């Protein structure tokens, strides 16, 4: 589909934070592990804790609802963004929310066998399940539409900055169902389907009420034409050292 070019460039910073590309953010993640011994699991735990705290605050501030008893649906991809979502799901459940997490079905290997989840994902999946989060694999039997209908809040943890192209398969289906539900959505890092560098979309995307971007704002989130999909934007501190953040500017 044809895309309308923005009339003005995206700002280079947001609330004092430099805007970064997806490639730059990936490199900063690598440096966090190589130089500062911040593991993927540690960063994921920090991110999920922060997402849960902001989600609870949003519910109280906007929905006028306490987190205890709040019905939340968390839609998770199979990568790091989904792992962040599982941590948030667990923490919200520990705070008294009723939480249902929907996972993308397993990818298939050439021999037809199911590809395993990454270790960090499985670790957080097991913890979420042990905490009482209801886990579903997206598909007809899971009836995502019905679960969304009874939810007060949706967390989009489907696609992060590592994704590109038009969402397909189960992710496409979940985005459509979330959109049809018309429930308020909190996006983890970026709204799924929005390009992190340009703010463009290919027709399948999430419109968020609140986007919680991790560590630093992504360039595409600041593009004028993306504001309607990003909603309110907040930058979450997930434990990157000040030295690392300074290097991004």
Backbone bond lengths (Angstrom), bond angles and torsions (degrees), N, CA, C in turn:
res aa  C-N    CA-C-N  psi(-1)  N-CA   C-N-CA  omega(-1)  CA-C   N-CA-C  phi
1 X - - - 1.452 - - 1.526 109.59 -
2 X 1.326 115.58 150.53 1.459 119.82 -179.09 1.516 109.98 -74.34
3 X 1.298 115.68 143.04 1.453 121.07 -179.83 1.525 109.81 -114.62
4 X 1.318 115.98 138.12 1.458 120.89 178.19 1.518 108.45 -84.31
5 X 1.302 117.02 127.37 1.456 121.19 -179.54 1.527 109.63 -73.27
6 X 1.318 117.50 142.21 1.463 119.77 179.32 1.522 111.08 -67.12
7 X 1.334 116.39 151.48 1.452 121.11 179.84 1.521 111.87 -84.26
8 X 1.321 116.82 -16.53 1.458 120.21 -179.78 1.520 109.32 -140.41
9 X 1.327 117.97 148.19 1.463 120.28 -178.67 1.519 111.72 -71.70
10 X 1.330 115.35 159.16 1.457 120.37 177.07 1.522 109.63 -71.47
11 X 1.323 117.74 145.03 1.471 120.19 175.21 1.524 110.74 -60.50
12 X 1.317 116.36 154.82 1.463 120.83 -179.57 1.520 112.80 -90.96
13 X 1.327 116.89 -4.83 1.462 119.93 179.00 1.522 109.20 -151.85
14 X 1.342 114.70 164.65 1.457 120.99 179.29 1.518 108.17 -144.86
15 X 1.328 115.84 118.16 1.465 121.86 179.09 1.530 112.65 50.85
16 X 1.328 115.25 39.51 1.455 120.84 177.72 1.514 115.10 88.02
17 X 1.331 117.42 -6.98 1.465 121.40 178.16 1.529 110.01 -94.83
18 X 1.336 118.85 134.83 1.463 119.64 175.39 1.521 110.91 -71.20
19 X 1.320 116.82 140.01 1.461 121.00 175.78 1.528 109.02 -79.08
20 X 1.333 116.43 140.53 1.463 120.68 -176.99 1.525 110.56 -129.19
21 X 1.323 114.82 154.22 1.459 121.09 174.37 1.524 109.44 -78.82
22 X 1.324 116.02 167.68 1.464 120.45 177.10 1.521 110.75 -62.13
23 X 1.336 116.65 -39.60 1.468 120.23 -179.89 1.526 110.97 -65.23
24 X 1.324 116.30 -40.47 1.471 119.94 178.75 1.527 110.37 -65.79
25 X 1.321 116.66 -40.56 1.464 119.88 179.60 1.524 110.80 -64.91
26 X 1.314 116.77 -39.00 1.465 120.35 177.67 1.524 110.52 -61.01
27 X 1.325 116.42 -42.20 1.462 120.32 179.57 1.525 110.87 -65.85
28 X 1.314 118.02 -38.54 1.459 120.82 177.87 1.529 110.87 -64.64
29 X 1.321 116.71 -37.32 1.468 120.46 175.35 1.526 110.51 -61.45
30 X 1.329 115.40 -42.77 1.471 119.86 179.27 1.526 110.82 -63.42
31 X 1.331 116.14 -42.83 1.467 119.92 179.33 1.529 111.53 -65.76
32 X 1.319 116.47 -34.60 1.466 119.89 178.21 1.522 110.93 -60.74
33 X 1.328 115.65 -36.17 1.461 119.92 179.48 1.528 111.69 -79.93
34 X 1.342 116.04 -41.77 1.463 119.89 -175.07 1.529 112.53 -72.14
35 X 1.316 117.41 -42.57 1.469 121.02 -172.03 1.523 113.99 -100.35
36 X 1.316 116.38 -25.77 1.462 118.92 -173.45 1.525 112.74 -119.96
37 X 1.310 116.56 5.44 1.464 121.88 175.27 1.528 112.42 57.18
38 X 1.323 116.50 36.52 1.460 121.34 175.45 1.524 108.00 -94.91
39 X 1.299 117.15 105.81 1.462 121.27 -176.45 1.524 111.10 -72.52
40 X 1.336 115.42 162.22 1.460 120.56 175.00 1.517 110.64 -56.67
41 X 1.333 116.54 -43.36 1.465 120.10 -179.64 1.527 112.04 -62.88
42 X 1.334 117.00 -39.24 1.459 120.25 179.77 1.521 110.95 -66.34
43 X 1.333 117.11 -46.59 1.460 120.46 178.60 1.524 110.79 -62.55
44 X 1.333 116.50 -38.33 1.460 121.48 179.51 1.525 110.99 -65.91
45 X 1.325 115.71 -41.85 1.468 119.68 177.60 1.527 110.34 -62.95
46 X 1.326 116.80 -45.01 1.467 120.36 178.15 1.522 111.35 -60.30
47 X 1.341 115.58 -44.40 1.463 120.19 -178.82 1.523 111.02 -63.80
48 X 1.324 116.49 -47.68 1.459 119.97 -178.55 1.517 112.95 -64.03
49 X 1.337 116.29 -39.16 1.464 120.05 176.76 1.531 110.40 -60.93
50 X 1.336 116.05 -44.26 1.466 120.49 -179.09 1.525 111.39 -67.10
51 X 1.332 116.64 -40.68 1.470 120.69 178.09 1.526 110.25 -62.58
52 X 1.319 116.95 -43.08 1.465 120.34 179.21 1.525 111.35 -62.27
53 X 1.331 116.85 -43.30 1.466 120.69 -179.84 1.526 111.12 -62.58
54 X 1.329 116.82 -44.31 1.465 120.27 -179.61 1.528 111.12 -70.23
55 X 1.326 117.44 -33.57 1.465 120.82 177.97 1.524 110.50 -66.19
56 X 1.333 116.23 -42.32 1.463 120.30 177.17 1.525 110.61 -63.53
57 X 1.332 116.32 -41.41 1.465 120.39 179.05 1.525 111.04 -64.53
58 X 1.336 116.68 -39.43 1.469 121.03 177.91 1.528 110.13 -62.61
59 X 1.332 116.19 -44.57 1.462 119.79 -179.61 1.525 111.17 -59.70
60 X 1.313 116.16 -42.28 1.463 119.98 -178.94 1.529 111.71 -72.14
61 X 1.330 115.80 -38.28 1.473 120.27 -175.17 1.523 112.44 -79.24
62 X 1.328 117.14 -42.46 1.466 121.06 -173.09 1.528 112.15 -101.30
63 X 1.325 116.63 -45.61 1.461 120.21 -177.81 1.525 112.39 -85.12
64 X 1.330 116.54 -10.78 1.468 122.06 -177.26 1.525 110.80 56.64
65 X 1.325 115.40 40.73 1.458 121.02 -177.26 1.521 109.76 -130.56
66 X 1.328 118.19 133.89 1.463 120.05 175.76 1.518 110.59 -71.20
67 X 1.322 116.40 156.02 1.458 119.48 -179.26 1.520 110.98 -67.27
68 X 1.315 118.37 -31.37 1.460 121.12 177.70 1.525 109.70 -65.47
69 X 1.316 116.42 119.69 1.453 121.43 -178.42 1.516 114.51 87.50
70 X 1.318 118.32 -5.43 1.463 122.06 179.76 1.527 110.09 -65.90
71 X 1.322 116.99 131.44 1.467 121.71 178.51 1.525 109.44 -90.77
72 X 1.317 116.21 116.89 1.465 122.27 -174.77 1.522 109.67 -125.16
73 X 1.323 116.34 135.93 1.463 122.51 170.53 1.521 107.81 -111.77
74 X 1.326 116.53 127.74 1.464 122.49 177.97 1.521 107.81 -114.63
75 X 1.328 116.93 120.40 1.464 121.76 179.37 1.523 108.57 -102.44
76 X 1.336 115.88 120.99 1.464 121.63 -169.82 1.521 112.51 -117.92
77 X 1.331 115.75 131.60 1.451 120.58 167.23 1.513 109.92 -76.29
78 X 1.327 116.41 -176.19 1.460 120.53 -175.67 1.525 113.24 -93.80
79 X 1.328 117.51 0.47 1.457 120.24 -176.00 1.514 113.11 -108.91
80 X 1.342 114.76 -153.28 1.462 120.64 -175.69 1.522 112.33 -63.03
81 X 1.327 117.88 -37.03 1.461 120.30 178.99 1.524 110.46 -62.31
82 X 1.324 115.93 -41.35 1.456 120.16 176.21 1.512 112.20 -65.34
83 X 1.332 116.67 -36.36 1.461 120.47 176.17 1.515 112.02 -62.68
84 X 1.339 116.40 -41.52 1.468 120.50 174.85 1.527 110.19 -58.41
85 X 1.325 115.12 -42.95 1.460 120.44 -179.82 1.516 112.83 -62.72
86 X 1.333 116.71 -38.31 1.465 120.24 179.29 1.525 111.61 -66.98
87 X 1.329 116.55 -38.02 1.470 119.18 175.65 1.528 109.56 -62.98
88 X 1.329 116.87 -46.05 1.463 120.32 178.95 1.521 110.87 -60.48
89 X 1.333 116.65 -41.09 1.463 120.93 178.54 1.524 110.87 -59.90
90 X 1.326 115.93 -44.94 1.470 120.70 -179.76 1.527 111.40 -62.44
91 X 1.322 116.32 -46.08 1.467 120.47 -176.86 1.529 110.68 -65.95
92 X 1.329 116.98 -41.43 1.463 119.73 177.85 1.529 110.97 -63.82
93 X 1.331 116.02 -38.32 1.474 119.23 177.10 1.527 110.29 -64.29
94 X 1.323 116.65 -40.95 1.466 120.56 178.94 1.529 111.81 -63.95
95 X 1.330 115.83 -24.66 1.469 120.45 178.63 1.528 112.46 -90.74
96 X 1.333 116.76 4.31 1.458 120.23 173.33 1.509 116.66 106.34
97 X 1.329 118.27 -1.58 1.460 120.69 178.18 1.528 110.65 -73.38
98 X 1.320 116.10 155.81 1.461 122.27 170.26 1.520 106.62 -93.57
99 X 1.314 117.28 114.19 1.464 120.90 -169.59 1.524 110.89 -122.53
100 X 1.317 115.30 130.78 1.456 122.83 173.83 1.521 108.32 -120.37
101 X 1.311 116.44 128.27 1.465 121.52 -179.99 1.520 109.33 -112.58
102 X 1.321 115.53 130.66 1.459 121.91 177.88 1.522 109.16 -109.29
103 X 1.319 116.24 127.67 1.459 122.31 -177.58 1.518 110.52 -108.17
104 X 1.323 115.93 148.95 1.461 120.27 171.78 1.526 109.06 -68.04
105 X 1.332 118.47 139.86 1.463 120.16 177.02 1.521 111.21 -59.40
106 X 1.315 115.75 156.09 1.461 121.15 -178.98 1.523 111.28 -61.95
107 X 1.322 115.20 140.28 1.456 119.63 170.87 1.523 108.55 -71.12
108 X 1.321 116.12 156.68 1.457 120.66 -177.41 1.520 110.97 -106.79
109 X 1.333 115.39 135.65 1.456 121.10 173.77 1.520 109.46 -75.83
110 X 1.326 115.90 172.18 1.464 120.72 -179.06 1.523 111.74 -58.39
111 X 1.332 117.26 -31.40 1.468 120.52 -179.13 1.525 112.76 -86.68
112 X 1.329 116.95 4.77 1.452 120.30 178.05 1.513 114.98 91.31
113 X 1.331 117.54 -7.83 1.459 120.56 179.64 1.526 110.32 -75.74
114 X 1.320 115.59 156.75 1.462 120.40 -179.62 1.521 110.34 -76.71
115 X 1.330 116.54 131.57 1.463 120.65 176.53 1.525 108.84 -72.52
116 X 1.325 118.42 136.53 1.469 120.23 -178.41 1.525 111.55 -71.73
117 X 1.322 115.23 155.44 1.457 119.73 171.65 1.526 109.12 -69.89
118 X 1.332 118.19 151.43 1.473 119.37 171.42 1.526 109.69 -57.75
119 X 1.324 116.51 152.52 1.466 120.76 -177.16 1.527 112.24 -56.93
120 X 1.349 116.62 -42.80 1.466 119.26 -178.49 1.523 110.88 -63.37
121 X 1.324 116.50 -34.60 1.462 120.85 179.81 1.523 109.89 -69.23
122 X 1.335 115.75 -47.07 1.464 119.83 -179.23 1.528 111.16 -61.93
123 X 1.327 116.89 -39.40 1.464 120.09 178.02 1.521 111.10 -58.06
124 X 1.321 116.55 -47.26 1.462 119.92 -178.84 1.522 112.43 -74.07
125 X 1.320 117.05 -28.92 1.463 120.40 174.63 1.529 110.24 -64.37
126 X 1.315 116.13 -46.04 1.469 120.43 179.46 1.529 111.16 -61.84
127 X 1.330 116.67 -41.32 1.470 120.30 179.55 1.531 111.11 -66.02
128 X 1.322 116.54 -40.79 1.467 120.35 179.57 1.525 110.56 -63.74
129 X 1.318 115.64 -44.86 1.469 119.89 179.06 1.532 110.97 -61.92
130 X 1.332 116.39 -43.01 1.469 120.55 -179.84 1.529 111.80 -64.29
131 X 1.331 116.84 -29.08 1.467 121.12 -179.81 1.522 112.78 -79.44
132 X 1.333 116.68 -9.73 1.455 119.99 178.62 1.511 115.45 105.67
133 X 1.327 117.25 8.81 1.466 120.34 174.45 1.528 108.36 -70.50
134 X 1.326 116.98 130.95 1.462 120.90 175.59 1.527 108.37 -77.30
135 X 1.319 116.46 126.31 1.461 121.48 -175.78 1.525 109.77 -109.53
136 X 1.325 116.06 130.68 1.459 121.99 177.75 1.524 109.13 -130.10
137 X 1.316 116.19 146.77 1.459 120.78 168.59 1.513 107.12 -94.89
138 X 1.320 116.46 127.63 1.459 120.69 -176.65 1.523 110.27 -58.15
139 X 1.307 116.70 133.96 1.458 122.82 -179.28 1.512 109.21 166.29
140 X 1.330 117.84 173.52 1.470 121.13 -177.13 1.527 113.57 -55.41
141 X 1.339 116.46 -38.29 1.465 119.47 -176.94 1.534 112.04 -69.03
142 X 1.308 117.08 -27.12 1.470 120.39 -176.69 1.521 112.41 -75.47
143 X 1.340 117.21 -25.40 1.463 123.09 178.50 1.527 111.71 52.26
144 X 1.327 114.52 62.08 1.462 120.57 179.43 1.520 111.68 -57.02
145 X 1.337 116.87 -39.00 1.466 120.15 -177.29 1.524 111.40 -58.15
146 X 1.330 116.89 -42.50 1.467 120.34 -179.48 1.520 111.26 -67.53
147 X 1.335 116.27 -39.15 1.466 119.66 179.72 1.529 110.45 -67.19
148 X 1.334 116.56 -38.02 1.461 120.14 177.51 1.524 111.13 -65.64
149 X 1.325 116.41 -37.05 1.464 120.39 -178.34 1.523 111.92 -60.92
150 X 1.328 116.53 -31.37 1.467 120.17 -178.29 1.526 113.03 -95.40
151 X 1.330 117.15 1.83 1.467 121.20 -178.39 1.522 111.09 -90.62
152 X 1.320 115.28 152.66 1.465 120.97 174.05 1.520 111.51 -95.78
153 X 1.340 115.90 -23.80 1.460 120.85 -173.02 1.521 109.63 -149.53
154 X 1.331 115.98 142.71 1.465 122.26 178.31 1.524 108.81 -120.62
155 X 1.327 116.13 136.18 1.463 121.44 174.02 1.519 108.36 -111.01
156 X 1.319 115.70 122.49 1.468 123.21 179.79 1.519 109.35 -93.35
157 X 1.338 115.85 104.37 1.467 121.77 176.15 1.523 109.02 -124.36
158 X 1.323 115.73 41.45 1.463 121.24 -175.87 1.522 112.64 -83.79
159 X 1.322 116.70 -56.16 1.462 121.26 -174.02 1.524 109.95 -127.60
160 X 1.323 115.82 136.43 1.453 121.18 177.57 1.509 111.68 -110.57
161 X 1.313 116.20 -155.91 1.462 120.70 -175.84 1.518 113.05 -73.12
162 X 1.324 117.90 -11.89 1.460 119.95 179.17 1.508 113.91 -84.00
163 X 1.316 117.49 -4.18 1.467 120.35 -177.39 1.522 110.91 -91.86
164 X 1.324 115.42 154.43 1.466 121.13 176.11 1.519 108.23 -153.43
165 X 1.307 116.49 160.11 1.453 120.38 -179.24 1.520 112.03 82.31
166 X 1.312 115.07 178.09 1.461 121.53 -177.52 1.520 110.56 -75.77
167 X 1.329 118.99 128.65 1.465 120.54 176.95 1.523 110.66 -57.11
168 X 1.333 115.59 140.22 1.460 120.62 -176.35 1.521 110.10 -134.24
169 X 1.327 115.46 170.78 1.453 121.64 173.71 1.517 113.15 60.53
170 X 1.334 115.24 -135.10 1.466 120.89 -176.48 1.521 111.88 -63.09
171 X 1.330 117.23 -35.61 1.468 119.95 179.48 1.528 110.05 -63.90
172 X 1.327 115.88 -44.44 1.469 120.99 176.83 1.528 109.79 -56.27
173 X 1.327 115.65 -48.25 1.468 120.82 -178.53 1.527 111.13 -61.04
174 X 1.324 117.29 -45.03 1.463 119.84 -178.18 1.522 111.59 -66.11
175 X 1.333 116.95 -39.19 1.466 119.71 177.16 1.527 110.19 -61.03
176 X 1.332 116.66 -42.94 1.465 120.04 178.95 1.528 111.42 -61.73
177 X 1.322 116.22 -44.04 1.468 119.92 -178.96 1.532 111.22 -66.26
178 X 1.324 116.72 -40.16 1.467 119.95 177.52 1.525 110.15 -61.90
179 X 1.323 116.47 -43.78 1.465 120.97 179.85 1.522 111.02 -62.49
180 X 1.329 116.60 -43.95 1.470 120.63 179.73 1.528 111.88 -63.55
181 X 1.315 116.66 -31.19 1.468 120.18 -176.01 1.518 113.06 -68.04
182 X 1.326 116.45 -26.48 1.461 122.81 -179.29 1.532 112.53 59.60
183 X 1.326 116.32 25.81 1.460 120.96 176.65 1.531 109.59 -87.49
184 X 1.335 118.11 151.98 1.467 119.45 177.55 1.521 110.60 -63.59
185 X 1.321 115.25 135.55 1.463 121.59 -175.98 1.524 110.18 -117.82
186 X 1.325 115.56 132.99 1.459 122.12 169.84 1.521 107.33 -106.30
187 X 1.327 116.78 121.02 1.465 121.78 -178.38 1.522 110.22 -94.49
188 X 1.325 115.68 135.74 1.459 121.71 176.84 1.525 109.24 -90.57
189 X 1.294 117.40 115.07 1.471 127.68 179.62 1.521 112.50 74.81
190 X 1.336 117.79 -61.00 1.464 121.51 175.04 1.527 108.32 -144.39
191 X 1.338 118.53 152.79 1.456 118.83 171.83 1.535 109.04 -65.95
192 X 1.317 117.07 131.45 1.462 120.39 -178.13 1.527 110.63 -58.13
193 X 1.323 115.05 134.74 1.460 121.15 -179.83 1.513 114.04 93.92
194 X 1.328 117.94 -10.07 1.465 121.86 176.58 1.526 108.14 -94.86
195 X 1.327 116.62 128.74 1.464 119.74 -177.72 1.527 109.40 -69.93
196 X 1.334 117.63 128.08 1.472 119.87 -175.24 1.520 114.39 -65.72
197 X 1.334 117.59 -23.38 1.463 120.18 -177.61 1.522 113.43 -95.08
198 X 1.334 116.85 -32.30 1.464 120.15 -173.26 1.524 114.28 -110.87
199 X 1.320 116.94 -23.25 1.457 120.16 -175.03 1.508 113.66 78.72
200 X 1.334 117.17 3.90 1.459 120.88 177.64 1.524 110.82 -81.66
201 X 1.328 116.23 166.57 1.465 121.41 173.14 1.523 108.54 -139.07
202 X 1.332 115.85 166.27 1.462 120.53 -178.43 1.522 112.03 -110.00
203 X 1.321 116.83 17.56 1.457 120.76 176.83 1.512 114.55 108.73
204 X 1.322 117.48 -17.60 1.472 121.90 178.68 1.525 106.85 -120.39
205 X 1.326 117.35 109.95 1.461 119.49 -171.85 1.525 110.10 -161.92
206 X 1.309 114.85 163.59 1.464 122.77 175.96 1.524 109.52 -96.48
207 X 1.312 116.06 137.89 1.459 121.72 168.53 1.522 107.06 -103.33
208 X 1.308 116.52 112.90 1.462 121.42 -174.03 1.525 111.79 -96.18
209 X 1.317 115.27 147.70 1.462 120.24 169.39 1.522 109.87 -80.69
210 X 1.345 115.11 -31.44 1.461 121.99 -178.00 1.519 108.23 -146.52
211 X 1.321 117.06 129.62 1.461 121.71 175.01 1.518 108.53 -112.60
212 X 1.330 115.19 125.17 1.463 122.01 179.68 1.519 107.98 -106.10
213 X 1.323 116.28 93.87 1.457 119.39 -176.84 1.529 109.39 -86.26
214 X 1.317 116.11 144.08 1.461 121.94 -166.98 1.524 112.29 -98.51
215 X 1.322 115.94 123.20 1.460 121.12 174.87 1.504 114.49 81.32
216 X 1.325 115.93 -63.47 1.465 122.82 -179.37 1.525 109.26 -142.83
217 X 1.340 118.15 152.09 1.462 119.85 177.85 1.523 111.18 -71.12
218 X 1.315 116.47 142.35 1.454 121.92 178.16 1.529 108.92 -89.68
219 X 1.312 116.21 142.80 1.462 121.83 -173.02 1.521 112.52 -52.39
220 X 1.324 116.93 -44.92 1.459 120.71 -176.23 1.512 114.11 -63.89
221 X 1.323 116.98 -27.40 1.461 120.16 -179.63 1.520 112.11 -68.19
222 X 1.325 116.41 -22.37 1.464 121.37 -177.12 1.522 112.83 -94.77
223 X 1.331 117.19 -4.80 1.464 120.44 179.39 1.530 109.60 -64.33
224 X 1.324 118.20 134.41 1.469 120.25 -177.90 1.523 113.62 -53.82
225 X 1.342 117.04 -38.08 1.462 119.50 -177.51 1.523 113.00 -74.64
226 X 1.346 118.19 -10.49 1.466 121.40 -179.07 1.525 112.98 -94.19
227 X 1.315 117.34 -9.97 1.467 120.21 -173.48 1.525 112.61 -57.37
228 X 1.324 116.65 -36.07 1.471 119.46 -177.21 1.527 112.15 -67.65
229 X 1.342 116.75 -22.99 1.466 120.69 179.92 1.532 111.76 -94.53
230 X 1.309 115.84 -27.62 1.469 121.37 -177.02 1.523 111.48 -79.34
231 X 1.333 117.09 -34.51 1.454 120.65 -175.69 1.518 110.86 68.29
232 X 1.305 116.96 -147.54 1.464 121.08 174.79 1.527 108.18 -67.43
233 X 1.316 116.96 137.64 1.470 121.25 -177.76 1.522 110.55 -116.81
234 X 1.340 115.33 130.30 1.461 121.21 174.43 1.520 109.12 -130.79
235 X 1.322 115.46 142.03 1.465 121.74 175.20 1.522 107.87 -98.90
236 X 1.329 116.48 126.04 1.459 120.85 -178.19 1.523 111.42 -100.27
237 X 1.311 115.38 135.21 1.466 122.09 173.08 1.527 107.64 -79.21
238 X 1.338 116.89 116.67 1.466 119.61 179.34 1.531 111.36 -116.24
239 X 1.327 115.46 20.15 1.455 119.15 172.22 1.506 117.14 98.53
240 X 1.335 117.95 12.01 1.462 118.94 175.27 1.531 109.13 -67.23
241 X 1.321 119.12 133.73 1.465 121.14 177.21 1.531 111.13 -61.74
242 X 1.331 115.84 148.94 1.465 120.94 -179.76 1.523 111.38 -57.63
243 X 1.320 116.39 -35.57 1.467 120.87 179.48 1.524 111.03 -61.26
244 X 1.323 115.97 -38.74 1.461 120.65 -179.74 1.523 110.81 -70.25
245 X 1.315 116.66 -43.04 1.458 120.19 179.25 1.525 111.16 -65.07
246 X 1.320 116.15 -36.37 1.466 120.10 178.24 1.516 110.71 -64.36
247 X 1.325 116.76 -35.11 1.463 121.07 -179.85 1.520 112.07 -67.22
248 X 1.333 116.67 -19.70 1.462 120.21 -179.28 1.513 112.32 -76.94
249 X 1.327 117.12 -20.34 1.468 120.20 -175.57 1.522 111.47 -84.89
